[in-house]
Amino acid sequence: MLCVAFGISLFELGLPSWAQTGATTSLTRLPPAESPVETAQLLPTPALPQTVAPPQPIVPHASFRKVQIFPRSEGMGTQVDPVQSPNGETAIVISGGVNVVIQGLSSDNLPQALGPLGDIDIEADRVVIWGYDLASLSGSTRRGDEPLQIYMEGNIVFRQGDRTVFADRYFYDVPHQTGTVINAELLTPIPQQGLYQYPGLVRLRASALRQLDQSHFVAQDGLVTSSRLEDPGYALESDQILFQDLQQTVVDPVTGQPIVAHQRLARGTNDYIFLDGVPIFYW
């Protein structure tokens, strides 16, 4: 009865002849459509009232910088002399031993919430500062993109993060973090291998050192060693060394305190390996 209701004979279902009845029901076709099928047209969605303000364009946060001047040694005063160049530019000459602290220096690799890796601490016998007046050197806050250039000479100690540069003369552009160093010696900790931190420092010495940015240096007549002796027993010497020292503040998983992590790479041209002053390998 179900098959008859759908207009299909028992014979067409392939049943045996004894299960078939004598009655046969013919198929009924649907009448042809009078018009072709048309695509349904959707009604336009009504515009809803704007309840949330559109997002505003992101404006980069302006960095700020503070420069402070201190005597290099307690009980010793510094001599400050404003000097005006022929083109009308004012420079501040500070002699008698000076300590310059620059805070708030921005860094691309530095999460600002984790520590003052961008701060710079400078000690020198004499410095010349362009871009700031005397009032700005008393700790007032200035925009970080304003020009600030410093020339240093005499027993220079330049610290940033846990990297230290010793030099005779040093010119440094603060906003661009570039500079030129004469008779330079750069010290930085040896990279940690796994969970073990090797003691000692990597030492890069050069007659002239150019700082390309915060992390890249080019040394002329360079020497790389971990020995602190004036004439090291082992060293790699090159005509030119490209030294990379990426510093980034990370959290120590054991103590939870911020520490400075390093990623270092040195490439040289015309390289020699010296052992007790004798070259044993060249490439």
NORKAPE-V416508 format. One line per field, one symbol per residue. ss: DSSP state (2 for helix, 1 for strand, 0 for the rest). phi: phi as a letter, one per 20 degrees, with the letter a starting at -180 (. if undefined). burial: 1 if it has 9 or more other C-alpha atoms within 8 Angstrom, else 0. A space follows every 50 residues. Layout:
BEGIN
ss->???
phi->???
burial->???
END
This chain:
BEGIN
ss->02222000000000002220000000000000000000000000000000 00000000000001111111100000001111110000011111111111 11100000000222000001111111111100002221111110000011 11111111110011111111111000011111111111100010010000 11111111111000011111111110000000011111111111111111 100000011111111111111111100111110
phi->.fffgemcffffemefffeeeffcdffdefffffcffdffeefffffeff ddfffeffdfffecccdcdcffcfndedddcfcdfgeneecddccnnccd dddnffbfedfffdqefffccccafbccddocefffeeofecffeffbcc dcbnlecddbmdeccdaebbdceffelcaccdlebdcbffffdmeddffo cedddbfbcdeeafcdccdeleccbdeeffdffbaddbfbceddcedbec effeemefcedccdbcccclecddclmdfdbbb
burial->00110011111000100001000000000000000000000000000000 00000000000011111110110001010000000000011111111111 11111000010001011111111111111111100111011111000111 11111111111011111111111110111111111111111000001000 11111111111110111111111111100001111111111111111111 110000010101110001011111100010000
END
